[in-house]
């Protein structure tokens, strides 16, 4: 017989099952209620979000309508302010004509290097002089170097409408002739010196040793008159140079000349970029060529070339700018292809140059030592020949940060910090000066400090001193840059220059996060001569796209980048009207009374350094 069934246990089991079913039902109902509540909440939040978006959209549309309504008025006012650039250009032309007139009435025999008959006569007459001493050649070389510098400045600084292609060819040929003539005269003068070797012989060694120096040239000549093999080692303490003579030469008729020039007489002239068509329209902000090596102008001409259109209507000019935006989009692939072609061409030319043996070499240079404290470099050469020190052109690029700070009336300080140096440039009216230089965060002296020069002369002087912060048209091949549309970049520099007498501008890390059609930088009002408050900087962050300026909600220390508009602010068509919203009356009055040459010089330096792309 099987076991008896427990009736009470069976009943208990049925009760437990009923409770479980009821609990499951309650859980399902609860889940459904929660889902319904979540759905209702999500719908509510979605409705609220759409309502907020609609409000923001309507607000944005109102701002756009308001900006569009005053656009022509703002651009017209900006055009009137930017007439300072054409006024500065006119003053430069007048000064050039005045210099020509002063040269004409001076009648001191100094030739005008731009007048072919005068400079050709000068070159011919000097070639015919064959009995000059080295001292006489050095004296006249100062005039020749001045003529060379004058021609270089003309090639770089003259606007395209004043300098035709035929003039460019003529000036370059004259430059080469003057350089070759200068070297020829030094060679002839050295020969004249060697003819007097016997009378210049040293009493101790019996050999000739002569040192002649001035601010441009140092000459050392040694002649082996005694032919004594014991004197195979020669040292000149006066110029800290020594050399060893092989035994076979120690008994031969030989002479040695060391010619140290403080100018480059070896490197051939590089092509000078010229602009044949650069426009000076109103709101498009096309500028005339102020610097043949200003890469932003060169890029602009190549990438955004268009026929010359004269217009007296600001609205017509703005239509032209909008068309440029469409062209930019269409030309993206073309520009990439063009860049690849340029790169291939450059590599091809480089390869051909290497094969032709035209590059500087390091063969035969031994025992190189450098004492940083004394700034003394020593080395040994296996053979005699031209020797030069070469610095990486882009060693100071890209820049780490920058700042443009007002100092006084028509005077600003431009600070550019790189990985190795911090350079401070003072700009006053139409002149520039090296105000301070730091090397590895330590004060460093330079012969350029305190010397006022025109922007072009200043740029050349800085490059020759190894302080190159001026990109060329090919620098983007060697430096990782923060590419910006050249037209936008150019407009930004022009308007920053207009405002520079009353506002500080500074580097922003968010400039790397916005796209290539916009630039972002810091700005703040600064009217006093005192140093700005570094502890409590009151910067405003602006974004500018060429035809629209707005104040960003984020600051320099925000966690993420955002292009949201600052609360209770509007956007404008120009930087001038953007800062006018929060500027004092004194600041705007100072801007309107700024000197045109000062504004032009600031703009020139900004265009030459290209802070917004190379930082």
Secondary structure, DSSP 4 states (H G I P E B T S, - for coil): -PPPP-HHHHHHHHHHHHHHHHHHHHHHHHHHHHHHHHHHHHHHHHHHHHHHHHHHHHHHHHHHHHHHHHHHHHHHHHHHHTHHHHHHHHHHHHHHHHHHHHHHHH-SS---TTSHHHHHHHHHHHHH-----HHHHHHHHHHHHHHHHHHHHHHHHS-TTT--HHHHHHHHHHHHHHHHHHHHHHHHHHHHHHHTTGGGB-TTTSSEEEEEE-SSEEEEEEE--S--TT--EEEETTTTEEEE--HHHHTS--EEEEEEESS--SSPPPP----S-----STT-----S-TT-HHHHHHHHHS-------S-HHHHHHHHHHHHHHHHHTHHHHHHHHHHHHHHHHHHHHHHHHTT-S---TTEEEEEEETTTTEEEEEESS---------TTTT-S-SEEEEEEEETTEEEEEEE-SSEEEEEEEETTEEEEEEEEETTEE---TTBT--B-HHHHHHHHHHTT------TTGGGTS------HHHHHHHHHHHHHHTTTEEEE--GGGGTS-TT-EEEEEEE--SSSPP-STT---EEEEE-SS-EEEBS--TT-SS---PBPTT---BSSHHHHHHTT--HHHHHHHHT--HHHHHHHHHHHHHH-TTT--
